[in-house]
Each structure stands twice: as structure tokens, then as C-alpha cells.
Amino acid sequence: MAEQPIPEAALLAQVLAAANSEAPSLRTTCRGSQPAARGTEDSKPPALLSRRNSILSRRSSFGMVPGSRRPSLGPWMLHRRVSFSGLPIFQPILKTRLENTYRMGPDKGCEFDAQRVQRVLEGTLAHALGSSVYSPQGNGPLAQSLTELLQNQAKEVVPPRYKLVCHVVLGQQGQQSLLVASRGLWDPETDSFASATFSNASLFAVATVYGVYFE
């Protein structure tokens, strides 16, 4: 009669047989790229990440301050260039370029008329400083406003393409002598100036307007 196996040997043979039957499943799991992902719940499939959503989230997070609201994606859709802070970069406004006229001097009858400008200066000074009183505190603002007034009045009688420079001197009337002189580099054929003076019992004024032709 054949000998019966020992119970311990039989138990060892069963364990080896069970291990050999489970080995292919382990090899299959190791050879795969990644194990199956498990969701938060057994009944729901795992959520997949979108590359587009991740790019938009990174773009919209630029320039964010902790505790602030996330900026909208409006500037990205309305403008082509956007800064890192999410604000649109507006294109610079191009200046209008004019063609050259090749005019080196004024037309006939359109020169600077010094006598006409002088009459305008005398009338403006008499109207603005008729009964004015000299004041050390108000002398500066008065001279500035008077300069703007004289320049605007002279523009109405000066031909176009002339640049005007207005200079006003105000002082206290004290029976003193005063000489106002100036120098300039210009074309004597096209450029000129006009000067007028005014004085009363309290102050005096000397106004000069220079007209320089703009080529």
C-alpha cells in the first residue's frame, strides 16, 4: 500500500498551489501603466483634470492678493495684449502726420503788422489796468493773467503760421527810470515785435509781443 502524505506536507502543497494561481494577476498589475484610480465614493467615477481649465486658472491667478477676488477673463477676450496683472495694455494713439508745405516765408499781405498789434496792446492795457493799484502780493498773478490776455488778443490780428511770445513787466510807480531791453535770433524779413506801455499813479506796465514765423 502507498504511503499517505503527512498532513503538514499536504497543507504546504495547498499553499504553494494557491500562490501559483495568484501570481499571474500580480504580474498583470505590475505591468500596467497605472492602477485604476478610485473616486471619493465607490459609486462615482474619478474626476478628470482638464488642461485648458488649469491654464486659465493659472492665467487668472497672476497679480492676485490674498483675500481678494479673482479677476475676470474679460480683458483677455477684448484686448490682444494683457499685462501680467491682468489689465489690458492699450495701443498708443498715433499722431497725425501732415505733409510738408515747403513754404519758407509768409504770403504777400500776411506779414506781422507791428503797428496793428501795438494798437491792440495799448487798448488792452488801458482797459485792464485803468484804475488798478500796485500790490506786492498780487503783482505776480496779475502779470500772468495779463500776459495770457494780451497773447489771446494779439492772435486775433496776427496772420497764421506765426508763433507769439508775450512778455509783461509790472512795477510800482515811484518816479524812477526804467529801461526794458531784449535780444533775439530771428529772420528780420519775416519776424518782428510790438511793444506798448501803460502807467497810472500807482503802477506801470511794459508789454512786448514777438512774432516769429513758423516755417
Salt bridges, closest charged atoms under 4 A:
ASP107 OD2 - ARG103 NH2 3.20
